[in-house]
Amino acid sequence: MERLCSSPLHENISTALDKHLESIHVVQARRKDEIVNASSRQRHGPPRCQDERVSHALAVALRALCLATRKVRTVLWCAFQMTLPK
């Protein structure tokens, strides 16, 4: 988009994209933790408190991803509107 309007876009656009990517990585890490926890639970019996912490961490990460996705969609729409010819 920067090439289309031949000037750099606002720094908030790249910041929102970076936060969105970071949120994706956090969700992936929490999901991996959940999978590891589930596989170890099958071997050693159910530690309930650990399951709830891992599930809660995943839920928090998904909420952050949802908010970041909403923000990045808005930012990209604004960037698109700025690149349209007048």
Accessible surface in RSA format (square Angstrom, percent):
REM  Atomic radii and reference values for relative SASA: ProtOr
REM  Chains: A
REM  Algorithm: Lee & Richards
REM  Probe-radius: 1.40
REM  Slices: 20
REM RES _ NUM      All-atoms   Total-Side   Main-Chain    Non-polar    All polar
REM                ABS   REL    ABS   REL    ABS   REL    ABS   REL    ABS   REL
RES MET A   1    89.93  46.6  51.70  34.2  38.24  91.0  51.70  44.0  38.24  50.7
RES GLU A   2    94.59  54.3  90.46  68.4   4.13   9.8  23.63  45.7  70.96  57.9
RES ARG A   3   228.54  96.0 204.67 104.3  23.87  56.8  84.51 115.5 144.03  87.3
RES LEU A   4   135.66  75.6 105.61  75.6  30.05  75.5 108.47  76.2  27.19  73.2
RES CYS A   5    35.94  27.2  15.38  17.2  20.56  48.3  19.95  50.5  15.99  17.2
RES SER A   6   102.45  86.6  67.96  90.7  34.49  79.5  49.25 104.9  53.20  74.5
RES SER A   7    56.94  48.1  49.48  66.0   7.46  17.2  37.95  80.8  18.99  26.6
RES PRO A   8   116.56  84.9  96.85  88.3  19.71  71.6  98.73  81.5  17.83 110.8
RES LEU A   9    27.52  15.3  11.64   8.3  15.88  39.9  13.16   9.2  14.36  38.6
RES HIS A  10   109.13  59.6  95.78  66.6  13.35  34.2  72.40  74.6  36.74  42.7
RES GLU A  11   130.16  74.7 121.61  92.0   8.55  20.3  40.43  78.2  89.73  73.3
RES ASN A  12    88.52  61.0  86.08  83.2   2.44   5.9  20.63  49.6  67.89  65.6
RES ILE A  13    17.84  10.2  17.84  13.3   0.00   0.0  17.84  12.8   0.00   0.0
RES SER A  14    60.35  51.0  59.32  79.2   1.03   2.4  42.67  90.9  17.68  24.8
RES THR A  15    61.85  44.0  59.27  60.1   2.58   6.1  41.92  56.3  19.93  30.1
RES ALA A  16     5.67   5.2   1.32   2.0   4.35   9.9   3.97   5.6   1.70   4.5
RES LEU A  17    73.41  40.9  68.96  49.3   4.45  11.2  69.22  48.6   4.18  11.3
RES ASP A  18    93.31  65.4  88.48  88.1   4.84  11.4  26.41  62.1  66.91  66.7
RES LYS A  19   116.67  56.9 114.46  70.2   2.21   5.3  66.42  59.8  50.25  53.5
RES HIS A  20    38.00  20.8  38.00  26.4   0.00   0.0  23.82  24.5  14.18  16.5
RES LEU A  21    97.09  54.1  97.09  69.5   0.00   0.0  97.09  68.2   0.00   0.0
RES GLU A  22   111.56  64.0 107.80  81.6   3.76   9.0  35.35  68.4  76.21  62.2
RES SER A  23    17.00  14.4  12.36  16.5   4.64  10.7   4.57   9.7  12.43  17.4
RES ILE A  24    55.19  31.4  54.95  40.9   0.24   0.6  55.07  39.7   0.12   0.3
RES HIS A  25   100.20  54.8  95.05  66.1   5.15  13.2  74.24  76.5  25.96  30.2
RES VAL A  26    55.93  36.8  53.55  48.5   2.38   5.7  55.93  48.6   0.00   0.0
RES VAL A  27    20.49  13.5  20.49  18.5   0.00   0.0  20.49  17.8   0.00   0.0
RES GLN A  28   105.80  59.2  98.42  71.9   7.38  17.6  40.35  85.9  65.45  49.6
RES ALA A  29    43.53  40.0  37.22  57.4   6.30  14.3  42.58  60.0   0.94   2.5
RES ARG A  30    81.94  34.4  81.94  41.8   0.00   0.0   5.46   7.5  76.48  46.3
RES ARG A  31   117.69  49.4 117.69  60.0   0.00   0.0  37.46  51.2  80.23  48.6
RES LYS A  32   140.96  68.8 138.52  85.0   2.44   5.8  83.35  75.0  57.61  61.4
RES ASP A  33    67.60  47.4  63.35  63.1   4.25  10.1  15.66  36.9  51.94  51.8
RES GLU A  34    43.84  25.2  43.37  32.8   0.47   1.1  15.41  29.8  28.43  23.2
RES ILE A  35    95.12  54.1  92.18  68.7   2.94   7.1  94.34  67.9   0.78   2.1
RES VAL A  36    92.37  60.8  91.40  82.7   0.97   2.3  92.34  80.2   0.03   0.1
RES ASN A  37    18.51  12.8  15.64  15.1   2.86   6.9   7.88  19.0  10.62  10.3
RES ALA A  38    36.92  33.9  35.75  55.2   1.17   2.7  36.63  51.6   0.29   0.8
RES SER A  39    43.69  36.9  39.56  52.8   4.12   9.5  32.15  68.5  11.53  16.2
RES SER A  40    37.83  32.0  37.00  49.4   0.83   1.9  24.94  53.1  12.89  18.1
RES ARG A  41    85.78  36.0  81.03  41.3   4.74  11.3   6.45   8.8  79.32  48.1
RES GLN A  42   151.05  84.5 113.37  82.9  37.68  89.7  37.58  80.0 113.47  86.1
RES ARG A  43   179.30  75.3 142.94  72.9  36.36  86.6  58.30  79.7 121.00  73.3
RES HIS A  44   150.23  82.1 113.52  78.9  36.71  93.9  83.81  86.4  66.42  77.3
RES GLY A  45    28.25  34.8   0.00   N/A  28.25  34.8  24.61  67.5   3.64   8.2
RES PRO A  46    97.06  70.7  78.88  71.9  18.17  66.1  79.94  66.0  17.12 106.4
RES PRO A  47    68.51  49.9  56.45  51.5  12.06  43.8  68.10  56.2   0.40   2.5
RES ARG A  48   167.27  70.2 162.62  82.9   4.65  11.1  54.79  74.9 112.48  68.2
RES CYS A  49    73.24  55.4  68.23  76.1   5.01  11.8  36.29  91.9  36.95  39.8
RES GLN A  50    78.54  43.9  77.02  56.3   1.52   3.6  19.53  41.6  59.01  44.8
RES ASP A  51    15.90  11.1  14.76  14.7   1.14   2.7  13.92  32.8   1.99   2.0
RES GLU A  52   114.79  65.9 108.12  81.8   6.67  15.9  44.87  86.8  69.92  57.1
RES ARG A  53   147.15  61.8 138.92  70.8   8.22  19.6  66.44  90.8  80.70  48.9
RES VAL A  54    18.43  12.1  15.39  13.9   3.04   7.3  18.23  15.8   0.21   0.6
RES SER A  55    56.39  47.7  51.08  68.2   5.31  12.2  31.36  66.8  25.03  35.1
RES HIS A  56   122.15  66.8 117.29  81.5   4.86  12.4  81.43  83.9  40.72  47.4
RES ALA A  57    35.72  32.8  28.43  43.9   7.28  16.6  33.90  47.7   1.81   4.8
RES LEU A  58    23.50  13.1  23.50  16.8   0.00   0.0  23.50  16.5   0.00   0.0
RES ALA A  59    55.16  50.7  45.74  70.6   9.42  21.4  49.80  70.1   5.36  14.2
RES VAL A  60    82.57  54.3  79.71  72.2   2.86   6.9  81.61  70.9   0.96   2.6
RES ALA A  61     5.54   5.1   1.25   1.9   4.29   9.8   4.83   6.8   0.72   1.9
RES LEU A  62    86.21  48.0  81.86  58.6   4.35  10.9  82.18  57.7   4.03  10.9
RES ARG A  63   169.48  71.2 162.99  83.1   6.49  15.4  57.16  78.1 112.32  68.1
RES ALA A  64    47.92  44.1  41.35  63.8   6.57  15.0  45.05  63.4   2.87   7.6
RES LEU A  65    36.13  20.1  36.13  25.8   0.00   0.0  36.13  25.4   0.00   0.0
RES CYS A  66    59.74  45.2  51.92  57.9   7.83  18.4  22.16  56.2  37.58  40.5
RES LEU A  67    87.31  48.6  82.28  58.9   5.02  12.6  82.79  58.1   4.52  12.2
RES ALA A  68    15.75  14.5   7.93  12.2   7.82  17.8  14.53  20.5   1.22   3.2
RES THR A  69    44.14  31.4  44.14  44.8   0.00   0.0  38.86  52.2   5.28   8.0
RES ARG A  70   130.61  54.8 128.37  65.4   2.24   5.3  52.24  71.4  78.37  47.5
RES LYS A  71   123.90  60.4 117.55  72.1   6.36  15.1  73.67  66.3  50.23  53.5
RES VAL A  72     8.10   5.3   8.10   7.3   0.00   0.0   8.10   7.0   0.00   0.0
RES ARG A  73   158.66  66.6 150.91  76.9   7.75  18.5  53.61  73.3 105.04  63.7
RES THR A  74    80.99  57.6  75.84  76.9   5.14  12.3  54.84  73.7  26.14  39.5
RES VAL A  75    21.15  13.9  19.65  17.8   1.50   3.6  21.15  18.4   0.00   0.0
RES LEU A  76    62.12  34.6  60.68  43.4   1.44   3.6  60.98  42.8   1.14   3.1
RES TRP A  77   154.03  61.8 148.33  71.8   5.70  13.4 133.06  70.9  20.97  34.0
RES CYS A  78    54.21  41.0  52.15  58.2   2.06   4.8  20.19  51.1  34.02  36.7
RES ALA A  79     0.06   0.1   0.06   0.1   0.00   0.0   0.06   0.1   0.00   0.0
RES PHE A  80    99.00  49.5  99.00  61.3   0.00   0.0  99.00  60.0   0.00   0.0
RES GLN A  81    73.38  41.0  58.82  43.0  14.56  34.7  19.46  41.4  53.92  40.9
RES MET A  82    99.95  51.8  77.65  51.4  22.31  53.1  49.42  42.0  50.53  67.0
RES THR A  83    18.17  12.9   2.19   2.2  15.97  38.1   0.70   0.9  17.46  26.4
RES LEU A  84    72.77  40.5  65.34  46.7   7.43  18.7  65.80  46.2   6.97  18.7
RES PRO A  85   124.92  91.0  94.42  86.1  30.50 110.9 105.44  87.1  19.48 121.1
RES LYS A  86   242.37 118.2 164.61 101.0  77.76 185.1 140.34 126.3 102.03 108.7
END  Absolute sums over single chains surface
CHAIN  1 A     6893.9       6128.7        765.1       4040.6       2853.3
END  Absolute sums over all chains
TOTAL          6893.9       6128.7        765.1       4040.6       2853.3
